[in-house]
């Protein structure tokens, strides 16, 4: 019996993506199909090379197609194409980086940098292009963990940007590489630290990356706010330990990202139990299950647990993270699982975010009196500049206590115009006006209301 391409696609529709809740044909995963006699060959292009069901898809696809009468041979080639996080207006600072992921915690000492380094390596081992940015300005530990100490970064002669280091299959940059002495303390105020973060975002030649993990310092201070306002983050991974005190403080860090509309990729419970290197039994030193309970209480994904093993500290001191040094250890396998879960959750977030239609796609300021915003759903809003300037939501223009507006449209220069527009994370636009005013952040919701 003869068969055609449609017959093959029909049986492949039986295969459902468990995360995106659609069949792989409707999702557009099937590529480059070839039929020669009884031989069938095609690609399954996934949204990430770290897909946790990659092998299952390949097996199911081959089995289903073999059931078609006349098929004698099936060749399934697994590929991937990591999608750019849909964030509306293009990220001008890092246009070649598809997904920027913050790794954060409200509390220090939870092993956040260790998680960041090992997650980056685990992602790279799947075939993804990965970078790691150490934004822990006051306590940079990534250089030691990756075995690069006392080396200064080179500068690209054309772009004048710093060239990141490469090791263990990832690109990385840290303020620890810019210090003359590794034990010298950085005594910087917030604005200076924030400026360094912006330099790492726009002043490093990262190249094309599928994922850039950003290791943040503890807390919810200037560096965190600078990051969320400078680039559109694809999401944030929150690291905690099981005990209540860590979980309570970490929860505050999670809430900060939610307030600035950064999606929570998931929670990682680090040091979930001590694994004895002799008997291999696990002892719950810091209780157990705190991270999972936190995810259930806050309705965010739980990515998994990482046990505490002596080799983790030793590997970090030797400059070879556990994923590279001991991939078959309990913690090495845990990091591999975390990388798969994180990549899967990012694909879910990006798929859901692509359906959101209230983000600006383009801002046109060519008309000196009217600003035109084109939204992702095709809607076009026109704002007289004098009116838009008078509706600035900043503390200079609106009383923070009473909500009373302290300026009127009559007080605004009729010739006022927009000098520049820049995206602020995934939730707002920053406008710089010709009258020198530039402290207001116009959220997308605010702009929608003003447009209506």
Secondary structure, 3 states (H helix, E strand, C coil): CCCCHHHHHHHHCCCEECCCCEECCCCCCEEEEEEECCEEEEEEEECCCCCCCHHHHHHHHHHHHHCCCCCCEEEEEEEECCCCCCCCCCCCCCCCEEEEEEEECCCCCCCHHHHHHHHHHHHHHCCCCEEEEECCCCCCCHHHHCCCCCCCCCECCCCCCECCEEECCEEEEEHHHCCCCCCCCCCCCHHHHHHHHHHHHHCECCCCEEEEEEECCCCCCHHHHHHHHHCCCCEEEEEEECCHHHHHHHHHHHHHHHHCCCCEEEEEEEEEEEECCCCCCEECCCCCCHHHHHHHHHCCCEEEEEEECHHHHHHHHHCCCHHHHCCCCHHHHHHHHHHHHHHHHHHHHHHHHCCCCCCEEEEECCCCCEEEEEECCCCEEEEEHHHHHHCCCCCCCECCCCCCECCCHHHCCCCCCEEEEEEECCCEEEEEECCCCCCCEEEHHHHHHHHC
